[in-house]
């Protein structure tokens, strides 16, 4: 006769985490996209009610996805950084001319609204979060690769650094927060091309100051 000790208890089936519904994922993507646009136009302190309105969702939906400004800012920074890195990697693989690859990346980064990252660096959120540090590292590595290859090929002037590319992008892809210059997009690619023309070798002038390296941009003092 079997006893209770003889009966092997089957292990409990692991609990499955329910996958978000498609409409919930779309709402989250709309919120991040709307926040990215508004952060570029008005800075990271834009009212979250305005973000919800731009995204076409209710405030409850926004706060269900992002309980506070820090959580939303984190997601926007991560999304912009990751998408911009992908553009750099695509340009490196698909363009035979290294300067054409750098040029393609610069214009693509503008379309990704990379200027949204600049004002967030002083925002109230954990910019040293491991996820963000890893994403930033991948972006810096990809852009440094584009710059190094173009310079090694003699196509890029030698008195600049990858940080100069980031500085120019941050300055040329967003209006000053709170200004009425919200139609700046129609000039962005024109001015970026002027910047790129100035990067080509041979250099046509001597640049004042020193190159903006990635290490320089990381300093907070």
C-alpha positions in Angstrom: 0.0 0.0 0.0 1.3 3.4 -1.0 1.9 5.9 1.7 2.0 9.7 1.4 5.8 9.5 1.5 5.9 7.3 -1.6 4.0 9.7 -3.7 6.3 12.2 -5.5 4.7 15.6 -5.6 4.9 17.1 -9.0 6.7 20.5 -9.1 4.5 23.4 -9.4 4.4 24.9 -12.9 6.2 28.2 -13.1 4.0 31.2 -13.1 4.0 33.0 -16.4 4.3 36.8 -16.5 1.5 38.0 -18.7 2.7 39.7 -21.8 1.6 43.3 -22.3 -1.2 43.7 -24.7 -0.5 45.2 -28.1 -2.5 48.3 -27.4 -0.7 48.8 -24.1 2.7 48.6 -25.9 1.5 51.1 -28.5 0.4 53.5 -25.8 3.8 53.2 -24.1 5.6 53.9 -27.4 3.4 56.9 -28.1 4.1 58.3 -24.7 7.9 58.0 -25.1 7.7 59.5 -28.6 5.6 62.4 -27.4 8.0 63.0 -24.5 11.0 62.9 -26.8 9.4 65.6 -29.0 8.4 67.9 -26.2 11.7 67.5 -24.3 13.4 68.8 -27.5 11.0 71.7 -27.9 10.6 72.8 -24.2 13.2 70.9 -22.1 12.8 68.1 -19.7 10.6 70.0 -17.3 7.6 70.1 -19.7 4.3 69.3 -18.0 3.5 65.6 -18.0 -0.1 66.5 -18.8 1.2 67.9 -22.1 3.0 64.7 -22.8 -0.2 62.7 -22.3 -2.1 65.1 -24.5 0.6 64.9 -27.3 0.5 61.1 -27.1 -3.2 61.0 -27.2 -3.6 59.1 -24.0 -5.1 59.9 -20.6 -3.1 60.9 -17.6 -3.9 57.6 -15.9 -2.3 55.7 -18.8 0.8 57.8 -18.6 1.3 57.3 -14.9 0.5 53.6 -15.2 3.5 53.3 -17.5 5.7 55.9 -15.9 4.9 56.7 -12.2 7.0 59.8 -12.2 9.1 62.2 -14.4 12.3 60.3 -13.6 11.0 57.0 -14.9 9.8 58.7 -18.1 13.1 60.6 -18.6 15.0 57.3 -18.1 13.0 55.6 -20.8 13.3 58.6 -23.3 17.1 58.7 -22.8 17.4 55.0 -23.3 15.2 55.0 -26.4 17.0 57.9 -28.1 20.4 56.5 -27.2 19.6 53.0 -28.5 18.0 54.2 -31.7 20.9 56.6 -32.4 23.4 53.9 -31.8 21.6 51.7 -34.4 21.8 54.5 -36.9 25.6 54.8 -36.4 26.1 51.0 -36.7 24.0 50.9 -39.9 26.0 53.8 -41.5 29.3 52.1 -40.7 28.2 48.8 -42.3 26.3 50.2 -45.3 28.5 53.1 -46.5 31.8 52.3 -48.2 33.1 55.8 -47.8 33.9 56.5 -44.1 33.1 60.2 -44.4 29.8 59.4 -46.1 29.1 57.0 -43.2 29.8 59.8 -40.7 27.6 62.3 -42.6 24.8 59.8 -42.9 24.9 59.2 -39.1 24.9 62.9 -38.3 21.7 63.5 -40.4 20.1 60.3 -39.0 20.9 61.3 -35.4 19.1 64.6 -36.0 16.0 62.7 -37.2 16.2 60.6 -34.0 15.9 63.9 -32.0 19.3 63.3 -30.3 19.1 66.9 -29.1 16.6 65.6 -26.5 19.5 64.1 -24.5 21.4 67.3 -23.8 19.0 69.0 -21.3 18.3 65.7 -19.6 21.9 65.4 -18.4 21.1 67.9 -15.6 17.6 66.4 -14.9 16.5 64.8 -11.8 17.0 61.1 -12.7 19.7 58.5 -12.3 22.0 59.2 -15.2 24.5 56.7 -13.8 22.0 53.9 -14.0 23.8 50.8 -15.3 21.4 50.5 -18.2 22.0 54.1 -19.3 25.7 53.8 -18.8 25.8 50.7 -21.0 23.7 52.4 -23.7 25.9 55.5 -23.7 29.0 53.4 -23.9 27.7 51.6 -27.0 26.8 55.0 -28.7 30.1 56.5 -27.9 32.0 53.5 -29.2 29.9 53.5 -32.5 30.5 57.2 -33.1 34.2 57.0 -32.1 34.5 54.3 -34.7 32.9 56.5 -37.4 35.2 59.4 -36.6 38.4 57.2 -36.4 37.7 55.5 -39.7 37.1 58.8 -41.5 40.2 60.3 -40.0 42.4 57.3 -40.9 41.1 57.5 -44.5 42.3 61.1 -44.7 38.7 62.3 -45.2 38.2 64.0 -41.8 40.3 66.9 -40.4 42.5 65.8 -37.6 42.0 68.6 -35.1 38.5 67.5 -34.0 37.3 64.6 -31.9 34.1 62.6 -31.5 32.9 64.9 -28.8 32.8 67.8 -31.3 30.2 65.7 -33.3 28.0 65.3 -30.2 28.3 69.0 -29.3 27.3 70.1 -32.8 24.4 67.7 -32.8 23.1 68.9 -29.5 23.3 72.6 -30.5 21.9 72.2 -34.0 19.0 69.8 -33.4 16.9 71.7 -30.8 15.7 75.2 -30.2 16.3 77.0 -27.0 13.6 75.7 -24.5 10.6 78.0 -24.3 11.4 80.0 -27.5 9.0 80.3 -30.4 11.6 78.7 -32.8 9.6 75.5 -33.1 10.0 75.3 -36.9 13.8 74.8 -36.6 13.5 71.4 -38.2 13.4 73.0 -41.7 16.9 74.4 -41.1 18.4 71.5 -39.2 19.7 69.4 -42.0 20.9 72.5 -43.9 23.0 73.6 -41.0 24.3 70.1 -40.2 25.5 69.9 -43.8 27.4 73.2 -43.3 29.0 71.6 -40.2 29.9 68.5 -42.1 31.5 70.5 -44.9 33.7 72.1 -42.3 34.8 68.7 -41.0 36.2 67.5 -44.3 39.9 67.3 -44.9 41.9 69.2 -45.9 41.0 71.7 -43.2 40.3 75.3 -44.4 41.1 77.0 -41.2 42.7 76.7 -37.8 40.2 75.9 -35.0 40.5 77.9 -31.8 40.7 75.9 -28.5 41.0 72.2 -28.2 39.0 69.3 -29.5 36.0 68.2 -27.5 36.8 64.6 -26.5 34.3 62.2 -25.0 36.2 62.4 -21.8 35.8 66.2 -21.8 32.0 65.8 -22.2 31.8 63.4 -19.3 33.2 65.9 -16.8 30.6 67.5 -14.5 32.7 70.3 -13.0 
